Amino acid sequence: MKGFDVAIIGGGLSGSSTALNLSKKGYSVLILEKEKSQDYKPCAGGMASSMQKFLPLDIRGAIESKIKNVEFRWKASDNVIADLTGESPFWIIKREKFDQLLIDESLKNGVQIIRPVLVEKIAKNNDLWEISCNNQKKYISEFLVVADGSQSKWAGYFKLGPRKPKFANTISLRLKGLGEVPRDSVRFEFGFIKYGFAWAFPQKESLNIGIGSFINNGHLENQTINNKVIRSFGFDDFHYETIKINKRLRIWNGNHPINGDKILAVGDAASLCDPFLAEGIRPSLISSFYAAECIDQCLSGKVDNLNLYTKKVINNWGKSMAWGKRIAQVFYRFPKTGYQLGVKRKTAPQRIAQILSGEMSYEDIAKRVIRRLLTRSEI
């Protein structure tokens, strides 16, 4: 049995970026991934350009579009447009390319990846992790990273994150062509989806469309509603080349410990997805960066536990999400009021655009927004 400094369960965005950050620091890393390959990643692909600082590689090859403005609409009308400030503050990336860049760079730095393989049992023996898989092999590591996504089995098993995870129901579509959405704009469509919204993010030759319901476990299988959304983006129902994936997305549901003794969870497995806008790339990269940093501190003898990891993620993400959750609970229960008094307020679209680009957090604006939505009056 070969031993590693770190074993990572899951080779998606969170797992591969954690592996890359650790391998750049000189550690031996093993990734165990259950999928042989995945040609399509069900992800809108929106990413604040400021997130580049959390990655030790150039990702320009994965950028499909650079966004200049954000458009908000209520049932295909009542448009509000916000311009993004700065030099290309928001990118649309192709997740298949992005994830492959991370894996390729990780492999160059000595990371080993085994796929497809299922992790069947994890136990601790003599302060080391023993991981048994369905290939009849056992792997040993000093530290363990849980990065197996929204359907994580191991986060709950090791009591990482909320005891009762909260999920959003989502449908992800990729349609050939851009419909009526400009290449340099993203669009958010409110009013069609109960307790949620729809979004459209342009790639070079296709459009990523998402539909999400965020409270009360809302259902999304109403074909009539789905077709209204598709038409609102400039397509004739599903008569185009379409890839469709239904997914339960594990969203942020309170600040909870996401580390234990020589173990931590990152990304969706740690329940870090934005509960208002369903953003998952940014928390994946933030948590992966701090995971590698804190594991490095332990392996180099600077600290003797990973507790600082949970604190860093809370300070850099969780505090903002606490307000994002409150906004979501109010907005999605009273969406028309929220749109009129929230989105259509003079400064609101720009504020949401600044959240997307990483310039502002929910915490910066939430108290004023919630008061406005609840009192239905100007502040």
C-alpha positions as CSV (number, residue, x, y, z in Angstrom):
1,M,0.0,0.0,0.0
2,K,1.5,3.3,-1.1
3,G,1.1,6.2,1.3
4,F,0.2,9.8,0.4
5,D,0.3,13.1,2.3
6,V,-3.3,13.8,1.2
7,A,-6.0,11.7,-0.4
8,I,-9.0,13.5,-2.0
9,I,-12.3,11.9,-2.6
10,G,-13.7,13.5,-5.8
11,G,-11.9,14.9,-8.8
12,G,-14.2,17.7,-9.8
13,L,-13.5,21.4,-9.4
14,S,-13.1,21.4,-5.6
15,G,-11.0,18.2,-5.5
16,S,-8.7,19.0,-8.5
17,S,-8.1,22.6,-7.3
18,T,-7.2,21.4,-3.8
19,A,-4.9,18.8,-5.3
20,L,-3.2,21.4,-7.5
21,N,-2.7,23.9,-4.7
22,L,-1.2,21.1,-2.5
23,S,1.0,19.7,-5.3
24,K,2.4,23.2,-5.9
25,K,3.6,23.1,-2.3
26,G,5.4,19.8,-2.9
27,Y,3.0,17.3,-1.3
28,S,2.1,13.8,-2.6
29,V,-1.6,13.8,-3.5
30,L,-4.0,11.1,-4.6
31,I,-7.4,11.8,-6.2
32,L,-10.1,9.1,-6.1
33,E,-12.8,9.8,-8.7
34,K,-15.9,7.7,-9.3
35,E,-16.6,8.9,-12.9
36,K,-14.5,7.7,-15.8
37,S,-15.1,11.0,-17.6
38,Q,-17.8,13.6,-17.9
39,D,-18.2,15.3,-21.3
40,Y,-20.7,17.8,-19.9
41,K,-20.6,19.6,-16.6
42,P,-24.0,20.9,-15.5
43,C,-22.8,24.3,-14.5
44,A,-23.6,27.8,-15.7
45,G,-19.9,28.6,-15.7
46,G,-20.1,32.1,-14.2
47,M,-16.9,33.1,-12.3
48,A,-15.6,36.4,-10.9
49,S,-12.3,37.1,-12.5
50,S,-10.9,38.0,-9.0
51,M,-11.0,34.2,-8.3
52,Q,-7.9,33.8,-10.4
53,K,-5.9,34.7,-7.3
54,F,-6.9,31.4,-5.7
55,L,-5.5,29.4,-8.6
56,P,-1.8,28.8,-9.4
57,L,-2.3,28.5,-13.1
58,D,-3.5,30.5,-16.1
59,I,-7.1,29.6,-17.0
60,R,-7.6,31.8,-20.1
61,G,-8.0,28.7,-22.2
62,A,-11.2,27.8,-20.4
63,I,-12.8,31.3,-20.8
64,E,-15.8,31.3,-23.2
65,S,-17.1,34.9,-22.7
66,K,-16.2,38.0,-20.9
67,I,-19.3,39.7,-19.4
68,K,-20.0,43.4,-19.6
69,N,-23.5,43.6,-18.2
70,V,-26.2,41.8,-16.3
71,E,-29.8,41.8,-17.3
72,F,-32.8,41.1,-15.0
73,R,-36.3,40.5,-16.3
74,W,-39.8,39.7,-14.8
75,K,-41.6,37.2,-17.0
76,A,-39.7,38.2,-20.2
77,S,-40.3,41.9,-19.7
78,D,-39.7,44.8,-17.4
79,N,-36.0,44.7,-18.1
80,V,-33.3,46.1,-15.8
81,I,-29.7,46.2,-16.9
82,A,-26.6,46.8,-14.8
83,D,-23.1,47.4,-16.2
84,L,-20.2,45.6,-14.7
85,T,-17.3,47.8,-13.7
86,G,-13.6,47.1,-14.1
87,E,-11.7,45.1,-16.7
88,S,-13.6,41.9,-17.4
89,P,-14.8,41.3,-13.8
90,F,-17.0,38.3,-14.7
91,W,-16.1,35.4,-17.0
92,I,-18.1,32.5,-18.4
93,I,-15.9,29.4,-18.4
94,K,-16.5,26.0,-19.9
95,R,-16.4,23.7,-16.9
96,E,-15.2,20.7,-19.0
97,K,-12.1,22.7,-20.1
98,F,-11.6,24.3,-16.7
99,D,-11.7,21.0,-14.8
100,Q,-9.4,19.4,-17.4
101,L,-6.9,22.2,-17.1
102,L,-6.8,21.7,-13.3
103,I,-6.4,17.9,-13.7
104,D,-3.7,18.2,-16.3
105,E,-1.7,20.7,-14.3
106,S,-2.1,18.6,-11.2
107,L,-0.8,15.5,-13.0
108,K,2.3,17.5,-14.2
109,N,3.0,18.3,-10.5
110,G,2.9,14.6,-9.5
111,V,-0.7,14.2,-8.4
112,Q,-2.0,10.7,-9.0
113,I,-5.6,10.1,-10.0
114,I,-7.5,6.8,-10.1
115,R,-10.7,6.7,-12.0
116,P,-13.3,5.2,-12.1
117,V,-13.2,3.9,-8.6
118,L,-15.7,3.9,-5.7
119,V,-14.7,4.5,-2.1
120,E,-16.3,1.8,0.0
121,K,-14.8,2.2,3.4
122,I,-12.7,4.8,5.3
123,A,-11.1,4.1,8.7
124,K,-8.4,5.6,10.8
125,N,-5.5,3.4,11.9
126,N,-2.4,4.6,13.8
127,D,-3.4,8.2,13.0
128,L,-3.5,7.5,9.2
129,W,-6.5,7.2,6.9
130,E,-7.1,3.8,5.3
131,I,-9.3,4.1,2.2
132,S,-10.7,0.9,0.8
133,C,-12.1,0.9,-2.8
134,N,-14.1,-1.3,-5.1
135,N,-10.9,-2.1,-7.1
136,Q,-9.9,-4.3,-4.1
137,K,-7.1,-1.9,-3.2
138,K,-6.4,0.1,-0.1
139,Y,-4.8,3.6,0.0
140,I,-3.1,5.3,2.9
141,S,-2.9,9.0,3.6
142,E,-2.2,11.4,6.5
143,F,-4.9,13.9,5.6
144,L,-8.3,13.4,3.9
145,V,-10.2,15.9,1.8
146,V,-13.9,15.2,1.1
147,A,-14.8,16.7,-2.3
148,D,-17.5,14.4,-3.6
149,G,-20.0,17.2,-4.4
150,S,-23.6,17.9,-3.6
151,Q,-24.5,14.2,-3.3
152,S,-21.7,13.6,-0.8
153,K,-21.8,10.4,1.2
154,W,-18.8,11.1,3.3
155,A,-19.5,14.7,4.5
156,G,-22.4,13.4,6.6
157,Y,-20.6,10.3,7.6
158,F,-17.8,12.4,9.2
159,K,-20.2,15.1,10.4
160,L,-18.8,17.8,8.2
161,G,-21.2,20.7,7.6
162,P,-24.9,20.9,8.5
163,R,-26.4,17.7,10.0
164,K,-29.4,18.2,7.7
165,P,-28.2,19.6,4.4
166,K,-30.5,21.9,2.5
167,F,-31.0,21.4,-1.2
168,A,-32.1,23.4,-4.2
169,N,-33.7,21.6,-7.1
170,T,-32.1,22.6,-10.4
171,I,-32.3,21.8,-14.1
172,S,-29.3,22.6,-16.3
173,L,-29.6,22.9,-20.0
174,R,-27.1,23.6,-22.8
175,L,-28.6,24.7,-26.0
176,K,-26.8,25.2,-29.3
177,G,-26.7,28.9,-30.3
178,L,-27.2,31.9,-28.1
179,G,-30.9,32.7,-28.7
180,E,-31.5,36.3,-27.9
181,V,-28.9,36.6,-25.2
182,P,-25.9,38.8,-26.2
183,R,-22.5,37.2,-25.9
184,D,-21.3,39.7,-23.4
185,S,-24.3,39.6,-21.1
186,V,-25.8,37.2,-18.6
187,R,-29.6,37.2,-18.0
188,F,-31.7,36.4,-14.9
189,E,-35.4,35.7,-15.4
190,F,-37.7,36.0,-12.5
191,G,-41.5,35.2,-12.2
192,F,-41.7,31.9,-14.1
193,I,-40.2,29.7,-11.4
194,K,-41.9,29.4,-8.0
195,Y,-39.5,30.0,-5.2
196,G,-36.6,30.5,-7.6
197,F,-35.5,31.9,-11.0
198,A,-33.9,31.0,-14.3
199,W,-30.6,32.2,-15.7
200,A,-28.8,32.2,-19.1
201,F,-25.0,32.3,-19.4
202,P,-23.5,32.5,-22.9
203,Q,-20.6,30.4,-24.2
204,K,-18.9,30.8,-27.6
205,E,-21.5,28.7,-29.5
206,S,-24.1,27.7,-27.0
207,L,-26.1,28.9,-24.0
208,N,-26.1,27.5,-20.5
209,I,-29.5,27.8,-19.0
210,G,-30.3,27.0,-15.4
211,I,-33.6,26.7,-13.5
212,G,-33.6,26.6,-9.8
213,S,-36.1,26.5,-6.9
214,F,-34.6,27.3,-3.6
215,I,-37.2,27.0,-0.8
216,N,-39.9,24.5,0.1
217,N,-38.3,21.9,-2.0
218,G,-40.0,23.3,-5.1
219,H,-40.6,21.1,-8.2
220,L,-39.3,21.9,-11.6
221,E,-40.8,19.2,-13.9
222,N,-43.7,21.4,-15.3
223,Q,-42.9,21.3,-19.0
224,T,-45.1,24.3,-19.7
225,I,-43.0,26.5,-17.3
226,N,-39.8,25.1,-18.7
227,N,-40.8,25.9,-22.2
228,K,-41.8,29.5,-21.2
229,V,-38.3,29.9,-19.8
230,I,-36.7,28.5,-23.0
231,R,-38.7,30.8,-25.2
232,S,-37.9,33.8,-23.0
233,F,-34.3,33.3,-23.9
234,G,-35.1,33.2,-27.7
235,F,-35.5,29.5,-28.4
236,D,-38.5,27.5,-29.7
237,D,-39.0,25.1,-26.8
238,F,-36.7,22.1,-26.9
239,H,-36.4,21.9,-30.7
240,Y,-32.7,22.6,-30.5
241,E,-29.7,20.5,-29.7
242,T,-30.2,20.1,-25.9
243,I,-28.3,18.6,-23.0
244,K,-30.5,18.4,-19.9
245,I,-29.5,17.4,-16.3
246,N,-31.6,17.5,-13.2
247,K,-29.7,17.9,-10.0
248,R,-30.2,18.5,-6.3
249,L,-27.7,21.2,-5.3
250,R,-26.5,21.3,-1.7
251,I,-26.7,25.0,-0.6
252,W,-25.3,26.9,2.3
253,N,-27.4,26.4,5.4
254,G,-25.6,27.9,8.3
255,N,-22.0,28.0,9.6
256,H,-20.9,24.6,10.8
257,P,-17.6,22.9,11.4
258,I,-16.3,21.6,8.0
259,N,-13.1,20.0,9.4
260,G,-12.3,17.3,11.9
261,D,-9.1,15.6,12.9
262,K,-7.0,15.5,9.8
263,I,-10.1,15.7,7.6
264,L,-12.0,18.5,5.9
265,A,-14.7,19.1,3.3
266,V,-14.6,21.5,0.3
267,G,-17.0,23.0,-2.2
268,D,-20.5,21.5,-2.6
269,A,-19.7,18.7,-0.2
270,A,-19.2,21.3,2.5
271,S,-22.6,22.9,1.7
272,L,-21.1,26.2,0.5
273,C,-23.2,26.9,-2.6
274,D,-24.8,30.4,-2.7
275,P,-28.4,30.0,-1.4
276,F,-29.6,33.1,-3.4
277,L,-27.8,33.0,-6.8
278,A,-26.7,29.3,-6.8
279,E,-23.0,30.3,-7.3
280,G,-20.8,27.3,-6.7
281,I,-17.5,28.0,-8.5
282,R,-16.4,30.8,-6.1
283,P,-16.9,28.9,-2.8
284,S,-15.2,25.8,-4.4
285,L,-12.1,27.8,-5.2
286,I,-12.1,29.7,-1.9
287,S,-12.5,26.6,0.2
288,S,-9.9,24.6,-1.9
289,F,-7.4,27.4,-1.5
290,Y,-7.8,27.5,2.3
291,A,-7.9,23.7,2.6
292,A,-4.5,23.5,0.9
293,E,-3.1,26.3,3.0
294,C,-4.3,24.8,6.3
295,I,-3.1,21.3,5.4
296,D,0.2,22.7,4.5
297,Q,0.5,24.4,7.9
298,C,-0.2,21.1,9.6
299,L,2.2,19.1,7.5
300,S,4.9,21.7,8.0
301,G,4.4,21.7,11.8
302,K,3.2,25.3,12.1
303,V,-0.1,24.2,13.7
304,D,-1.4,20.9,15.1
305,N,-5.0,20.9,13.8
306,L,-7.2,22.1,10.9
307,N,-9.6,24.2,13.0
308,L,-8.4,27.4,11.3
309,Y,-9.8,26.1,8.0
310,T,-13.4,26.3,9.2
311,K,-12.8,29.8,10.6
312,K,-11.3,31.0,7.3
313,V,-14.1,29.7,5.2
314,I,-16.7,31.3,7.6
315,N,-14.9,34.7,7.5
316,N,-14.3,34.7,3.8
317,W,-17.6,33.2,2.7
318,G,-20.0,32.1,5.4
319,K,-20.7,35.5,6.9
320,S,-21.9,36.8,3.5
321,M,-24.0,33.6,2.9
322,A,-25.8,34.1,6.2
323,W,-27.2,37.3,4.7
324,G,-27.7,35.7,1.3
325,K,-29.9,33.0,2.9
326,R,-32.0,35.7,4.6
327,I,-32.5,37.6,1.3
328,A,-33.4,34.3,-0.5
329,Q,-36.0,33.4,2.1
330,V,-37.7,36.8,1.8
331,F,-37.2,37.3,-2.0
332,Y,-38.4,33.9,-3.2
333,R,-41.5,34.0,-1.0
334,F,-42.6,37.4,-2.3
335,P,-40.8,37.5,-5.7
336,K,-42.9,40.2,-7.4
337,T,-42.6,42.5,-4.4
338,G,-38.9,41.7,-4.3
339,Y,-38.4,42.4,-8.0
340,Q,-40.3,45.8,-7.7
341,L,-38.7,47.0,-4.5
342,G,-35.4,45.2,-4.8
343,V,-34.2,44.6,-8.3
344,K,-35.9,47.7,-9.8
345,R,-34.5,50.0,-7.2
346,K,-32.0,52.3,-8.7
347,T,-28.9,50.9,-7.0
348,A,-30.0,47.3,-6.6
349,P,-28.9,45.8,-10.1
350,Q,-25.5,47.3,-9.7
351,R,-25.2,45.8,-6.3
352,I,-26.1,42.3,-7.5
353,A,-23.6,42.8,-10.3
354,Q,-21.0,43.7,-7.8
355,I,-21.8,40.5,-5.8
356,L,-21.3,38.4,-8.9
357,S,-17.9,40.1,-9.7
358,G,-16.7,39.7,-6.1
359,E,-16.6,43.4,-5.4
360,M,-19.3,43.3,-2.7
361,S,-20.8,40.7,-0.3
362,Y,-24.4,40.1,0.8
363,E,-23.4,41.3,4.2
364,D,-22.6,44.8,2.8
365,I,-26.1,45.4,1.5
366,A,-28.5,42.8,3.1
367,K,-29.8,44.7,6.1
368,R,-31.1,47.5,3.9
369,V,-32.5,45.1,1.3
370,I,-34.4,43.0,3.8
371,R,-35.9,46.1,5.5
372,R,-37.1,47.4,2.2
373,L,-38.7,44.0,1.2
374,L,-40.5,43.6,4.5
375,T,-41.7,47.2,4.9
376,R,-42.4,47.7,1.2
377,S,-41.1,51.2,1.6
378,E,-38.1,53.2,0.5
379,I,-35.2,53.7,3.0
